[in-house]
Each structure stands twice: as C-alpha cells, then as structure tokens.
Amino acid sequence: METFDPDLLRTFVIFADGGSLAKAADAVGRSPSAVTAQMQRLEALIGEPLLAPAGRGRALTPAGEELVGHARRILAAHREAWLSLKGARADGRIGLGITQDFADGLPDFLRTFARTHARVRIDLRVGRSRELTADFDQGALDILIAMRQAPAPDEILVLREPMLWLCASDLTTADSELPLALLDPPCGFRTAIISALDAAGRRYRIAATSASLSGVRAAVRSGIAITARTERSLEPGVRVAPTNLKLPKLPDAEFGLRVRRDAQAPAGELAALIADDLSHRRS
C-alpha cells in the first residue's frame, strides 16, 4: 500500500492555506520548481490532478479539496505522536514572550502542548517587542516572538507580513490632516507610519496614543483615528482603509521566532510547534 510523505502533505497544506506555490515555497524554504515537483509527486501518488490553472495561479481541484482534509488530520496525528513521546517525562519551566499581535493565536498551540507536556509550566508574557527582546537577551525568556530589529543567530523562523492601513468599518473619508492612533515609542509600526507619511508629504496629527495595542484598536474602532498593523489586527469594527483615502504604501512587518540556544528540550519542542503553526497560517 502506498503511504503519504508528511513533507509532501505539509507543503500541500501550506499551498492550500496561502493559495500560491511561490508563498508555499517561501514557507518551506524550497524553490518554486521544487515545490511544483512535490505537487507532481502527490498527483502521481493519487492518480489524478490536485491543482488546476486559475487565472495566473493554481487552485485546488475537487480531489485536492478532499486531500486537504485528510492531510490536516495526518499531520495533526504526526505532531501529536511526536509531542507525546517527547513530553511524557518532561518537566520544568518555559519562559515564553510574545507580542500582542500574536496573542489571539495562543490558545491552539498552548492547548496542544499542555496536553502532551502536562508537567511543564509555561510562564507567559504578552507585551511590547522592545521590552520582551530585552528580557530574552537577559535570559529571562526561553522563546520569543517579537518584531524583528535585525537578524539573530537564534532565529528559527522569520515572518514577513504586509503592513496595512486600518480604520473603523464605517469610515469613508478622513480629514486633510490625517488622525493617527499610535503606540507609545519606541515602536516599529509607529516609525514606519510616520516615515511613510513624511515621505509622501501627507499631513497628519496624533489623535490617540496608548501603551498597549488594545488601546490603539479601541481608538480605531471608535472612528477617531487610523493606524497601521498587519491583518492580524482585523476584527469586527475594523477594516482595511479604502483606497480613496490615498494613503502611502507601507513596508512589510518582520517578526522573528527565537529560541535560546541553551534552552531545555521542552522549550525547543514548544518552539517547533509554534513554528509549524505559524508557517501553516501564512497567507
């Protein structure tokens, strides 16, 4: 009986989630031609096409849609078995620092890890990138997910996500002097926003500031200001700003997943779980 190679299934699921062979190639660290070859191997194994031309890209065929569900279950079983074997006798403490951008995604991978590493305590800190990075560099954290300042030798994953202008769902126009909601400095998003507006010669005023992302989100939802984050900050009452506001293009935001090199084995296992989860969520 033929069996599925988990690496092929992982690439296939990443393609299904992102809708692009190029994005899948970037996520798994292979060339687009290598990813295409992987998809062809899967098609040969299945015996029918999994992808079909769709405009300038590819889309899943009915067989591809069916395989996605099976692939997710197979990969989940692989991950559960790996974690269970690793975590059966593990104990100790893991210091995990994560920015507010990723806090909403915490429950899924923490639930999985806790089920397989019941004796491991997780000390969780949700905060600002600068402070969390300082804690990590001082050895107070084992794992860090934060906005990237520069390449680091202990990074195991880099996420690049477009910055988007965000506004209240019912906002259609803005004053000639653009009202902004910003995090208190230092903040990479704040710097990018002001730099883009200054370069475009667009007038602005700071209408609201906050030490926390929840404060910025509240100001945006109320309609008193506009900000820029990634699509992770989209929520009820907040949308991508309409093009008629003619806002300047913003750079990508870069986040790094770092693991202390002297961290205990359970920390490495949790970091691998987080990396796998974040890679699959790329779009």
Residue pairs with C-beta under 8 A, 6 or more apart in sequence:
2 45
4 45
4 71
4 74
5 41
6 74
6 75
6 78
7 38
8 38
8 41
8 42
8 45
9 42
9 71
9 74
9 75
10 28
10 75
11 24
11 28
11 30
11 35
11 38
11 39
12 38
12 39
12 42
12 50
12 64
12 67
12 68
12 71
13 68
13 71
13 72
13 75
13 280
14 23
14 24
14 27
14 28
14 279
14 280
14 282
15 21
15 23
15 24
15 35
15 39
15 51
15 58
16 60
16 64
16 68
17 280
17 281
17 282
17 283
18 24
18 27
18 282
18 283
19 57
19 59
19 283
20 57
21 32
21 35
21 36
21 39
21 57
21 58
22 32
23 282
23 283
24 35
25 31
25 32
25 34
25 35
27 279
27 282
28 35
28 279
30 38
39 50
39 51
42 50
42 67
43 49
43 50
43 51
46 63
46 67
48 61
48 63
49 61
49 63
49 64
50 60
50 61
50 63
50 64
50 67
51 58
51 59
51 60
51 61
51 64
52 58
52 59
52 60
52 61
53 59
60 68
79 112
79 273
79 276
80 112
80 116
83 112
83 113
83 116
83 117
83 269
83 273
84 116
86 116
86 117
86 265
86 266
86 269
87 113
87 116
87 117
87 118
87 120
87 266
87 269
88 116
90 117
90 119
90 120
90 265
90 266
90 269
91 119
91 120
91 266
92 120
92 121
92 264
92 266
93 120
93 121
93 122
93 123
94 120
94 121
94 122
94 123
94 142
94 143
94 263
94 264
94 266
94 267
94 270
95 123
95 125
95 135
95 140
95 141
95 142
95 143
96 122
96 123
96 124
96 125
96 141
96 142
96 143
96 270
97 125
97 126
97 127
97 132
97 135
97 136
97 141
97 143
97 144
97 145
97 146
98 106
98 124
98 125
98 126
98 132
98 144
98 145
98 146
99 126
99 127
99 128
99 129
99 132
99 145
99 146
99 147
99 255
100 126
100 127
100 128
100 212
100 213
100 214
101 213
101 229
101 230
101 232
101 233
101 255
102 145
102 232
102 255
102 278
103 126
104 232
105 277
105 278
105 281
106 124
108 277
109 270
109 273
109 274
109 277
110 122
112 273
113 120
113 122
113 269
113 270
113 273
114 120
114 122
117 266
117 269
117 270
120 266
122 270
125 132
125 135
125 141
128 183
128 187
128 211
129 146
129 147
129 149
129 188
130 186
132 141
132 144
132 146
133 144
133 146
133 149
135 141
136 144
136 146
136 258
136 260
139 260
141 260
142 259
142 260
142 263
142 264
142 267
143 257
143 258
143 259
143 260
143 263
143 267
143 270
143 271
143 274
144 256
144 257
144 258
144 259
145 255
145 256
145 257
145 258
145 274
146 255
146 256
146 258
147 188
147 189
147 253
147 254
147 255
147 256
148 155
148 158
148 254
148 255
148 256
149 188
152 256
152 258
154 258
154 259
154 260
154 261
155 256
155 257
155 258
156 257
156 258
156 259
156 271
156 272
156 275
157 256
157 257
157 275
157 278
157 279
158 254
158 255
158 256
158 257
159 254
159 255
159 256
159 257
159 278
159 282
160 252
160 253
160 254
161 230
161 231
161 232
161 252
161 253
161 255
162 230
162 231
162 250
162 252
162 253
163 189
163 192
163 228
163 229
163 230
163 250
163 251
163 252
163 253
164 228
164 229
164 230
164 231
164 240
164 241
164 250
165 226
165 227
165 228
165 240
165 241
165 245
165 247
165 250
166 220
166 226
166 227
166 228
166 229
166 233
166 234
166 238
166 239
166 240
166 241
167 174
167 220
167 223
167 226
167 238
167 239
167 240
167 241
167 242
167 245
168 220
168 221
168 222
168 223
168 237
168 238
168 239
169 236
169 237
169 238
169 239
170 223
171 223
171 226
171 241
171 242
172 242
172 244
173 244
173 245
174 226
174 245
176 203
177 203
177 204
177 205
178 197
178 202
178 203
178 204
178 205
178 226
178 247
179 204
179 205
179 207
179 208
179 224
179 225
179 226
180 193
180 204
180 205
180 206
180 207
180 208
180 225
180 226
180 227
181 207
181 208
181 209
181 210
181 216
181 219
181 220
181 224
181 225
181 226
181 227
182 189
182 190
182 193
182 206
182 208
182 209
182 210
182 216
182 227
183 189
183 190
183 209
183 210
183 211
183 212
183 213
183 216
184 209
184 210
184 211
185 191
188 253
189 227
189 228
189 229
189 253
192 228
192 250
192 251
192 253
193 227
193 228
193 250
194 204
196 248
196 249
196 250
196 251
197 204
197 248
199 248
200 248
202 247
202 248
207 219
207 224
207 225
208 215
208 216
208 219
208 224
208 225
209 215
210 216
210 218
210 219
213 229
213 233
216 227
216 229
217 233
217 235
217 238
219 225
219 227
220 226
220 227
220 238
221 235
221 237
221 238
226 241
226 245
226 247
228 250
229 253
230 253
231 240
231 283
234 240
241 247
257 271
257 274
257 275
257 278
259 267
259 268
259 271
260 267
263 271
